[in-house]
Amino acid sequence: MPNNSVTTNTVKLGKGFIFYCSKKQLLNGRHCIELNHAEREILCYLIQHSPRVVSKKELINIGWNQKEISSTSLFQTIRTLRIKLKEEEKGQVIETVPRLGYMIKVTAIEPVNLHNENIIITNKSKNKFNYTHLTVVILTFFIISAFLYTFVNKETSYYHKISYDHDNNTFIYLTQNEDDLDFLQSYSKTYITPTEMDNKLFFIAKIDKYYSVAFCDKNQQGTCIPSSSRAVTFDQFELELFWPILSSHTNYIQTISLFNDENISSTTAKTYNLYIEGGKLSPNLVQSSLQKISNLKWSFSSVSYKVNNEKTEFIPVYFKGGEFTLFKTDTAPFIAEISTKPKYFNWVISENELERSGISKPGKIQNNFNSTFEKQKKHTSYIVFRQQELILWFSKDLGFYWFNKDKIENSNFSELSNFEKCKDIIGLNPQPNCENN
């Protein structure tokens, strides 16, 4: 049987990386990047079969040579390759195609060796129709179409998994990539959750290059004690720092009393988020007020506060506002979808005043989200969990964030609590009289 495979000798990947398949060697300039056996074989195999989508089964067979391993090992190898190739965004070099496998983006190809002796390429007649070019055009069309279809649908596709342990802890994992579920479950005990804890509820998400963790202490009913709710968002390079920073940063606990201050209006909810950026923990408080416009539509305004270095005072930094509308959703595991239309964004104090007040500037994650307001760009978020006085929202741009207001039924937030009352896909907070609905 003739061999129709094409072996690519030299390719350019990402920003300045060269890979030599004949030597299975990755270079960045004159610097050789160290690769283990699985990384070398998988990278070369992806390149040789580019632009085809390569299945997970193929990559496991080529990377571990008849050894029985789980898909988690493949995912970790792909993740390590992405880090070594300095992907600034997931999929920049190695693209995940949900349910199918992976494909690599080769930006430049140098001379190739064709190992099919039965193929003869000739240019004797310029008028002769070139079927090879036509085949390439057709294949390119289908690949682009498949990629666009995946991209469009990726926005509304999420995967989740629920697990429990013997200490009455509950873990809900959420991703846009099915492979990430195994990774989150395998590594959460190592990097995210402490070794000694009990009676907690954790939501752990990985979206693109960001991680987000929301957690609380459980009450007797198995739901959250509102004052214990926290949410932390950080990028992939801060993963190993998550719990050590949170555990050692005891001063941030002083800000909880500020957060729990009830001297605010009944129509205001509070969001208390933490960010890990550059190895530092940055507390952020948002107070939001609502005004109902029509059925399931509100205008809102919010003030964001940053805590000073002494952890004794929250100082207003910027305010923003707009409108949002509540919708039903079929996207699991969410209860409802929220479409937000930003209308304004203004800084309260200048960067110099921030520095004089001993306040850290908002980091990259917060600035990325703030830019949606500055550019008045619509964005979507979801309600993933709720109880009477507490709602957990999720946005792929910002991660998890709690809306906390005791006696929420007495404010303009009441419809958020009652909307789709009997819908609870995760099943953490069953409502009475809903079993037959």
N, C-alpha and C positions, 0 to 999 in steps of 0.2 A: 504494500500500500504506500503511495507516495506521501511524503511528509510535507504538509502545507504550512508548517509553523514558520514564523518570522522571528529571527533573533536580532534584537537591537543592540548594537555595540556600545553606543554612548548616547546618553540623554541628559537633558537639563531639567531639573526639578525645582519648583519654587523660586526663591530668590538666591541665585548664585550657587546652587548645588549641582554637582555633576556625578552621575553614577555610571560606572563601567561594568556592564553585565559580564564581560569576559573574565574580569577579575573579581566581580562582585564587591566592588569597592566604591564607597561614597566619599566624595571630596567637597569641602567648602573652601574655595580658593586652593591653597596648597596644603590645607589641613585635612587629614584623613579622619573621618568620623567613625568611631568604633561601633561595629554592629555584631550582635551575636548570630548564631547559626540561623535561627528562625527569622530574624529581621532581614538578614541577607537574602535568604531564599524567597521570602514573601515579597520583598521589594522587587527583586529581579523578576519574579513570576508575574507580578502586576504590570511591570513595564513591558515584558515580552508579549503580554496579551492585551495591552492597551490598544484601543479604547474600550475593549469589551469589559463588561461587568463580570468579575470573577467571584464564584460562589465561596461561601465560608468553608464548605467541605473540601473544595480544591485546595484552599490555602492551608487548612489544617493538615492535609495529606502532604503538601509540599514542604511545610515548615517543620513538621515533627516526624516525618518518615515512619509511618506505621505505628507510632505511639498513640495510645488512647488518651486523649486530653479533652477537656471541656472547651466550649466556645469562649469561656472567660480568658483562657490563655491567649487565644487569637486576638480577642479584643484588647488585652493588655499590650500585646506586641504591636498592634496597629496604633494604639495610643502612644507608645514609646517612639515609634517611627515618626508620628506627627510632631512630637516634641523635638526630636533630633533634626527634623526638617524645618523646624521653627515656624510651624503653621501659626499665623496670627489669628486665623479664624478656622474653625473646624470645617474640613472639606476643601481647604485651599489647595492642598496637594492630593490627599487621599480622600475620596468622596465615598460616604456610606450610602448605598442604595437600599432602602428598607426592604426586608424580606428576600433580597436577592444576593447581596454581597458587597464587594468594594470595587472601585475603579480608580485609576490613578491619572492625574492630569500631567501629561508630558508637554511642556511648553516649547521644546525644540528638540529635534531629532537629527543626529549626524548619521553618516552612511550606515546602511544596514546590509546584512548578509542574508540572501534568500537561499534557503536550503532545499528548495523544490526544483530538481533538475528538469522536471517535465514542463516548467513554466518558461516560455521564451518571450522576452520583451523586445519589441522591435519598433523602430521609427522609420521603416523604409517608405511607408506611404503616409504623408501628412493628411491625406483625405480619408484614411481608413478610420472608422469609428472606434474610439477607445473605450472598450467595455470595462476595463479596469477602473478608469476614472468615474464612469457611471456608477459602478458598484460602490466606490468610495463615497460618492455624493449621496447615494441612497442610504448607505449605512450611517453616514454622518447625520442625515435628516432624522432617522429613527432614534439615534442616540440622543440628539438634542431634544427631540420630542419627549422621550422618556425622562430625560433630566428635568425638563420644564414641568412635566406632569408631577414628578416627584417633589419638585420645589414648591409648586402651588399647593399640593396636598399636605406637605410637611407641616405647614402652618397650623393645620387642624388635626393632626395625628399625634396622639399622646399614648404612652403605655404606662401602666401602673401595676404595682405588686404590693401586697400587704403581708407582713410577717409579725410574729410575736416571739417573746422569749419567756423564760421561766421566772423572770422578775417583774412580770406584769407590765412590760414595756411593749408598745405598739409602734411599728415602723411602716410608713407608707412611702414607697419609692415612686418617683414620677420622672419620665424622660420623654424626649421626642425620638429617641433611638432605642429600639428594642434591646440591642446589645448592652446598652448602658445599665439596664436593670440588674443584670448579673454582677456587673462591676460595682454598682452602688451597694448591693447587698453583701458582696464579699468584702468590701473594703470599709464599710461604715463602722464596723467594730474596731478597726485599726486606727482610722483617721478622724472619725466624726463623733462617735459616742464614747464616753468614758467607760472604763472597765467596771466601775462600781456605780450603778444607778438602778433605780427601780421606779415603777409607777409613773412613767413618762410617756408622752405621745410625741412622736417624731414624724415630720414630713421632710423628706430628703429628695431634692430635685437636681438633675443635671441637664442643662439646656445649653447647647453649643459649648462654649468654653467656660461657662459660669456654673457654679454650684450655689444652691440656696437651701438652707435648713431652717425650718420652723419647729419650735418645740414648746411644750408646756408640762406642768405637773398635772396629773389626773386628780379629779375629785372622786367622791364615792360613787358617782354615776358613771365613771369612766370617761368623762369629757374633761375639758380644760378648766383649771383655776385661772381666771382671766389675768390676774396680776402677775402670774408666772410666765405668760406668753412672751416669746422672743423670736426674732427672725434674723438670720445672719446670711449675707450674700458675699461671695468672693469668687475669684477666678481660679482656674485649674492649678496654677502654680502655688496657690496658698492652701491647697488641700491638707497637706501634712501639718500646717500651722493652726488649723481650725480649733481643735480642742485645747491644745497647750496655751494658745493666746486667750481663749475664752476663760480657761480655768485660772490662769495666772493674773488676769487683768481684774483684780478684785475691786479697784476703784470705780469701775463702771457701775457696780451695784449701788453706789451712792446716787446715781441718776434715776434709779427706779422710784425713789420717793418723789422725785420731781415728776416723773411720768404718771404716777398714781394720784397726783393732785387733782381733786375733783372741782376746783374752782374755775370751771369752764361751763359754757352754756349747754343746755340739754340737747341741742341739735348738733353738737360737736362730737366727733369720734376721734380717737387718738391712734396713731400708728407709731410703734417704736421699733425701729430697725437698726441693726448693727452691720457694719461693713468691714471686711478685712482687706486692706489694700496696702501694699508695700510692707507687709508684716506688722501693721498697726491696726488696732481696733478703733472704729469710728462710730460712736453712737449718733443716732439721728431721730428726732421727734417731729412728727407732723400732726397738726390739729386741723381737722377738716369740718366745714359746715356745709349743710345741704339746704336747698330750697326747691321744693317740688314744682315742676313746670306743668307736667301732665302725667297721665298714667304711665308709670314705669320710666319716667324721664325726670332728671334733676339737673339743676345747675349747682356748682360747688365752688368753693374757694378753700384754699389750704395754706397754712403758714408752716414752713420748715425751720426747725431749730437745730443748732449744733451745740454740743456741750463744750464748755471751756476746759482748758487743760487741768484745772483743779477739780473738775467734776462736781462743781457746786452750783452751776447756773446754765440753763438753756438760753441761748441768745438767738433771736430771729435772724435768719440768713436770707431767705427769699420767699416770695409767695407766688402762687399760681392758681389758675382756675379754668373753668370751662363747663362742659355739659357731659353727662353720661346717660346711657340708656341701657336698661336691663332687658335681656332676651332669653328665651329658652335655648337650650343647646343639646345636641346629640353627641357632643364630644365628651367621651368618658375620660376621667372619672368626675367631670365637673357638674355642679348643680345648675349653674347659670353662666351666661356670657355677658360681659359688660363692654360696650363700645364707648370709648372716651374721645370727645372732641375738644382738644385744648384750645383756649382762646387768649390766654395771656400768661406771661412769666416775667417777673421783675425781681431784681436783687434788692434786698433791704439795706445791706451795707456793702462797702467796697472791699476788694481784696486786702488793701492796706489796713482797713478797719478790722478785718478778720484777724490779721496777723497781730495787730495791737491788742486785740481782745483775747489772744491766746487760743484761737480756734483754728483747727485744721481745715484746710480748704476741701470742698467736696472732691472725691476721687473720681476715677474714670467711670466706674459703674454708675454712680449718681449723675455724673455729667451726661453720660449717654442717654439716660432716661430723661433728664431735664431738657435735652435737645429736642425731644419730641414735642415739648411745650413751646420752646423757643421757635421752632419751625412750624408750630401748629399742625402737627402730623397726627392723624387719628391712630389709635392703637387699641388693641383688644386685651382684656384681662378676664379672669374667671373667678367664680366663687368655688372653692374646693372643699371647704368645711365651714360649718356654722353651728352656733348654739345661740341661745337667746341674747346673750350679752357680748358675743364675740364672733367675728367673721374672719376667715382666712381667705385672702385674695391671692391670686397668682398671675404674674405677668412674665412672659419669656424675656422681657427687657430688664425687669427689676427683681424677679424671683418672687418669693413669698413675702407677704406683709399682712400683719394682723390689723383689723379695725376693732378697737376695743372700746366698748361703752356699756357700763352697767345700766340695767333697766333700759335697754335699747328700744323696747316697745313704746316708750314714751317720747320718742324722737322721730325725726323724718327718716330714720333708718329702719323703721318697723317693716316696711314692705320688702326690704332686703332679707329680713328674717323670714317673712311669710311667703315669699315668692317660691313657687314649686315646693311647697312645704313638705310633701311626701317623697321628694326625690333625694335620695342619699345613697349613691352608688357604693361609696366606701363602707357604709353601714356602721359608722361610729356613733351616730346620734339618732337612733330610731325615734320617730314621732308617734305618739299615741293615736289610735284610730286611723292609721295609715295602711295597715296590713292588707286591707281589702281593696285599696285604691289602685 
